[in-house]
């Protein structure tokens, strides 16, 4: 009986730890999405201000360094 209770407790603790880990991963993913969105918003404002695509893309790349894959912060443009 004690062995079964101990195994159940261990299984519960492992499940709880995995759920916490998943919640932490979700928080980190949300933070990355918000950071990418902020970088893209800044790039849009840069372009609206007429600063030129080359400068705005360079600023976007700097802001997104380490956040997303690719040259355009995780977003491939069709233009």
ChimeraX commands (.cxc) that place a marker at each C-alpha (Angstrom):
marker #1 position 0.00,0.00,0.00 radius 0.5
marker #1 position 2.78,2.45,0.91 radius 0.5
marker #1 position 4.59,1.57,-2.31 radius 0.5
marker #1 position 1.51,2.34,-4.40 radius 0.5
marker #1 position 0.93,5.64,-2.60 radius 0.5
marker #1 position 4.57,6.60,-3.11 radius 0.5
marker #1 position 4.39,5.76,-6.82 radius 0.5
marker #1 position 1.19,7.79,-7.19 radius 0.5
marker #1 position 2.77,10.72,-5.37 radius 0.5
marker #1 position 5.84,10.56,-7.63 radius 0.5
marker #1 position 3.64,10.40,-10.74 radius 0.5
marker #1 position 1.61,13.38,-9.50 radius 0.5
marker #1 position 4.73,15.41,-8.78 radius 0.5
marker #1 position 6.20,14.61,-12.21 radius 0.5
marker #1 position 2.94,15.63,-13.90 radius 0.5
marker #1 position 2.82,18.87,-11.90 radius 0.5
marker #1 position 6.42,19.65,-12.82 radius 0.5
marker #1 position 5.69,19.03,-16.51 radius 0.5
marker #1 position 2.61,21.28,-16.33 radius 0.5
marker #1 position 4.68,24.05,-14.74 radius 0.5
marker #1 position 7.34,23.64,-17.39 radius 0.5
marker #1 position 4.74,23.89,-20.10 radius 0.5
marker #1 position 3.24,27.00,-18.52 radius 0.5
marker #1 position 6.70,28.57,-18.39 radius 0.5
marker #1 position 7.30,27.71,-22.04 radius 0.5
marker #1 position 3.98,29.31,-22.95 radius 0.5
marker #1 position 4.94,32.49,-21.06 radius 0.5
marker #1 position 8.28,32.62,-22.88 radius 0.5
marker #1 position 6.59,32.05,-26.25 radius 0.5
marker #1 position 4.08,34.82,-25.54 radius 0.5
marker #1 position 6.93,37.17,-24.61 radius 0.5
marker #1 position 8.74,36.35,-27.88 radius 0.5
marker #1 position 5.60,37.01,-29.91 radius 0.5
marker #1 position 5.10,40.35,-28.19 radius 0.5
marker #1 position 8.73,41.32,-28.77 radius 0.5
marker #1 position 8.46,40.39,-32.46 radius 0.5
marker #1 position 5.20,42.34,-32.75 radius 0.5
marker #1 position 6.83,45.39,-31.18 radius 0.5
marker #1 position 9.77,45.11,-33.57 radius 0.5
marker #1 position 7.43,44.87,-36.56 radius 0.5
marker #1 position 5.37,47.83,-35.32 radius 0.5
marker #1 position 8.56,49.88,-35.03 radius 0.5
marker #1 position 9.54,48.84,-38.57 radius 0.5
marker #1 position 6.11,49.89,-39.86 radius 0.5
marker #1 position 6.41,53.28,-38.15 radius 0.5
marker #1 position 9.92,53.67,-39.55 radius 0.5
marker #1 position 8.63,53.04,-43.07 radius 0.5
marker #1 position 5.65,55.38,-42.53 radius 0.5
marker #1 position 8.11,58.09,-41.50 radius 0.5
marker #1 position 9.79,57.70,-44.88 radius 0.5
marker #1 position 13.15,56.61,-43.50 radius 0.5
marker #1 position 13.61,54.09,-46.31 radius 0.5
marker #1 position 13.24,50.35,-46.47 radius 0.5
marker #1 position 16.96,49.64,-46.13 radius 0.5
marker #1 position 17.25,51.51,-42.81 radius 0.5
marker #1 position 13.97,50.15,-41.47 radius 0.5
marker #1 position 14.91,46.55,-42.30 radius 0.5
marker #1 position 18.30,47.05,-40.63 radius 0.5
marker #1 position 16.56,48.32,-37.48 radius 0.5
marker #1 position 14.14,45.38,-37.63 radius 0.5
marker #1 position 17.01,42.93,-37.89 radius 0.5
marker #1 position 18.72,44.52,-34.89 radius 0.5
marker #1 position 15.54,44.49,-32.81 radius 0.5
marker #1 position 14.81,40.86,-33.68 radius 0.5
marker #1 position 18.29,39.45,-33.18 radius 0.5
marker #1 position 17.87,36.18,-31.31 radius 0.5
marker #1 position 14.05,36.30,-31.39 radius 0.5
marker #1 position 13.11,34.72,-34.68 radius 0.5
marker #1 position 14.47,32.82,-37.64 radius 0.5
marker #1 position 15.34,34.59,-40.83 radius 0.5
marker #1 position 16.16,38.00,-42.14 radius 0.5
marker #1 position 12.74,39.50,-41.45 radius 0.5
marker #1 position 12.10,38.48,-37.84 radius 0.5
marker #1 position 10.09,35.39,-38.62 radius 0.5
marker #1 position 8.02,37.04,-41.34 radius 0.5
marker #1 position 8.71,36.56,-45.03 radius 0.5
marker #1 position 7.48,39.46,-47.14 radius 0.5
marker #1 position 6.02,39.12,-50.61 radius 0.5
marker #1 position 7.42,42.42,-51.87 radius 0.5
marker link #1:1,2 radius 0.2
marker link #1:2,3 radius 0.2
marker link #1:3,4 radius 0.2
marker link #1:4,5 radius 0.2
marker link #1:5,6 radius 0.2
marker link #1:6,7 radius 0.2
marker link #1:7,8 radius 0.2
marker link #1:8,9 radius 0.2
marker link #1:9,10 radius 0.2
marker link #1:10,11 radius 0.2
marker link #1:11,12 radius 0.2
marker link #1:12,13 radius 0.2
marker link #1:13,14 radius 0.2
marker link #1:14,15 radius 0.2
marker link #1:15,16 radius 0.2
marker link #1:16,17 radius 0.2
marker link #1:17,18 radius 0.2
marker link #1:18,19 radius 0.2
marker link #1:19,20 radius 0.2
marker link #1:20,21 radius 0.2
marker link #1:21,22 radius 0.2
marker link #1:22,23 radius 0.2
marker link #1:23,24 radius 0.2
marker link #1:24,25 radius 0.2
marker link #1:25,26 radius 0.2
marker link #1:26,27 radius 0.2
marker link #1:27,28 radius 0.2
marker link #1:28,29 radius 0.2
marker link #1:29,30 radius 0.2
marker link #1:30,31 radius 0.2
marker link #1:31,32 radius 0.2
marker link #1:32,33 radius 0.2
marker link #1:33,34 radius 0.2
marker link #1:34,35 radius 0.2
marker link #1:35,36 radius 0.2
marker link #1:36,37 radius 0.2
marker link #1:37,38 radius 0.2
marker link #1:38,39 radius 0.2
marker link #1:39,40 radius 0.2
marker link #1:40,41 radius 0.2
marker link #1:41,42 radius 0.2
marker link #1:42,43 radius 0.2
marker link #1:43,44 radius 0.2
marker link #1:44,45 radius 0.2
marker link #1:45,46 radius 0.2
marker link #1:46,47 radius 0.2
marker link #1:47,48 radius 0.2
marker link #1:48,49 radius 0.2
marker link #1:49,50 radius 0.2
marker link #1:50,51 radius 0.2
marker link #1:51,52 radius 0.2
marker link #1:52,53 radius 0.2
marker link #1:53,54 radius 0.2
marker link #1:54,55 radius 0.2
marker link #1:55,56 radius 0.2
marker link #1:56,57 radius 0.2
marker link #1:57,58 radius 0.2
marker link #1:58,59 radius 0.2
marker link #1:59,60 radius 0.2
marker link #1:60,61 radius 0.2
marker link #1:61,62 radius 0.2
marker link #1:62,63 radius 0.2
marker link #1:63,64 radius 0.2
marker link #1:64,65 radius 0.2
marker link #1:65,66 radius 0.2
marker link #1:66,67 radius 0.2
marker link #1:67,68 radius 0.2
marker link #1:68,69 radius 0.2
marker link #1:69,70 radius 0.2
marker link #1:70,71 radius 0.2
marker link #1:71,72 radius 0.2
marker link #1:72,73 radius 0.2
marker link #1:73,74 radius 0.2
marker link #1:74,75 radius 0.2
marker link #1:75,76 radius 0.2
marker link #1:76,77 radius 0.2
marker link #1:77,78 radius 0.2
marker link #1:78,79 radius 0.2
view
